[in-house]
Amino acid sequence: MSRLRLAAASALARVAGFLLRITGSGGTSAPGKILLALAPRAIEQRSARLERGCAVISATNGKTTTSAIVAEIMRADGATLVHNRAGANMAGGIAATLNDQRGDFGLFEIDEFWLPGLVEQLSPRSVLLANLFRDQLDRYGELDQIVERWREVARSDAAGRIVLNADDPLIAGLGDEANDPIYFGIEDTAVGSTSAQHASEQACCPVCGEQFSYSRYFVGHLGHYACRHGHVARPTPTVSASEIHLSGLGGSSFTLTIENDSFAAELAMPGLYNVYNAVAAAALANSLGVANEAIIEGITAASPAFGRAESLQVAGRDCSIMLIKNPAGANEVLRTLASDRQSHDLLLVLNDRIADGRDISWIWDADFEQLASSGGAIICSGNRGTELALRLKYAGVEGQRVVVTPNLGEALTAALAGGGERLVILPTYTAMLEVRELLVSRGAAAGSFA
Amino acid sequence: MSTSDRRWSVLAAEAALRIAALYPEQMNIYADRGNIAVLSRRCQWRSLDVSVTSIGLGEPLDGSRFNLIYLGGGQDDDQRRCAADLIETKRDGLLAAAANGAVLLGVCGGYQLLGHWYELGEERIDGVGLLDVETTRSDGPRLIGNVAIETSLPGGPAGATLAGFENHGGRTRLLAGAEPFGRVIRGHGNDGRSGDEGCRSGNVIGTYLHGPLLPANSWFADWLITTALGAATPLVPLDDDLELEAHRAACRAAGLSG
């Protein structure tokens, strides 16, 4: 009965997906929602058929990129993937992915908030919990609540192996709840700072309640920390990056250590935050028993995910698109730009739709001060572009460098006509989708998008 | 402001506008740094000396040293720690500052802490009691969204608009005789029902509006500066084209045509 019901629901969902696509209504998760309404256990049933099982990834920042790297690793290991690569990461998106794709291994990035319920349904072999930063407080609520939900995941019998970021004190402690967790982290103190960025999370020792002290900060509150009274220390990671060399937008190289073996790794994605994504991907693969050779091969082959530091050519100009959506992520992007040797024109696009977060106050927590000392023209666009320009004014960016052009098409035309070596576009999520569409319509080099 | 400085900024001690920023490491959840940046910059652009002193956990507050004290909002655990510390090390300083006519601005959690108490789960957490308000938790949803209010402040424009964003689980009730800071035009305000937003008693102001508040409402930033300085003469006008455009954008986001 239930198998028949699933088959019928599945067929209906596919028809719905087809109709939505040909009518241009888009929506990658709508067919999944239909499927779940008709067959509520569809995710459980479909995922149980994956011969090599599945793995899930959650984090505030880097879900899509980390998944893209894991996908390359798993392909190098011979897997055929069922993967929500476009980032539809709530129940509807997962159901649609399981319904539409055929393969032997499931790889799912999952929204922070939806994680506990979906882990129960998917029974993954491994769960990667990579980081937590404040993000879209209007949508997700405060971080403490996410940590509590993730604690359920770490305890759950359905969760398999738990893979944790040793450098994130908000989640490393979840390892106490888990059976034989794997930790990853960064060991190269030279790429860290001894002072915290503004509005970093304040993590406290769960025993004495005092704030952790840090010997190094890498990204936001990720770093080397310990309780001042010796109650809690950062776990020693078994998968780690050392000897890290960052070369601006060009990417990075580092030594990847997996248990007792070390390898030279080249990553075609910029910034320390992407080194974290690569090490997280390696740790997840390691937890799944993937051979080290496939891990290195996958990391080397990985290219930037959808809108995350994608490089492309438009009308003969080099362009990069780097999604910004919260202070920690935006700070890393700005830091990466500041370290790049090329000169940039910037197009910043701030929207406040639901997927962006309706609350735009986060732009005041991001260190746009980093742009005050750079050269180059800056165009602000999006439906809240004016407020972004105001943010730049109070960050000390010279007024004559900044232009507000609310219409995105016009803003893009003006930005493409700039004189810098590279146009860098920093959009929020919905703005990123709009920018990509416009670039394609203007003849972005075929195949330049993943 | 240095980007590596974990605090908002610390400048000379003897300034015209002397700002105390309370708990900048914990009570900063809705980009409270933006409010401090706007106050500082708008003084600097007018060649008014301004100092910002960060006062954290365990550090006493000398209320006579400051003419503007700012208290932002925090996550539940951070706010609980700060509430206890506020009573222990800063309450007397706050009372003294308020008695001197200093401006006290509490936003979101900071507003709740300026009241008598607020509820956190089963707990009732004491505030400093400078505003006659009490904050309870409701089973209902958090009150989240763009918001616009109308307010008339002494010496300020009558019926002026403030726009911002609110996100709070608490329902705040004005006790008899307490005055709201403004009336809700769009959004929820103190409890989603009364039409009241915030509370003002003299120069002590509590509000749920962030966004942050002052970048979206430069006129109110200037009102705070003028009031804190006790200035008889108005401030030198600035080139506020961008500020006014941002204010209109925030009003539009809240559903006003302005």
Interface residues (C-beta under 8 A of the other chain):
Chain A: R134 L137 D138 G141 E142 L143 D144 S193 S195 A196 Q197 H198 A199 S200 Q202 C204 G209 D352 R358 D359 I360 S361 W362 I363 W364 D365 D367 E369 Q370 R384 T386 E387 A389 L390 R391 K393 Y394 V404
Chain B: M1 S2 T3 S4 D5 R6 W8 E25 Q26 N28 I29 Y30 A31 R33 G34 A37 V38 R41 Q75 D76 D77 D78 R81 R142 I144 G145 N146 F165 N167 H210 G211 P212 P215 A216 L242 E243 E245 A246 A249 A250 A253
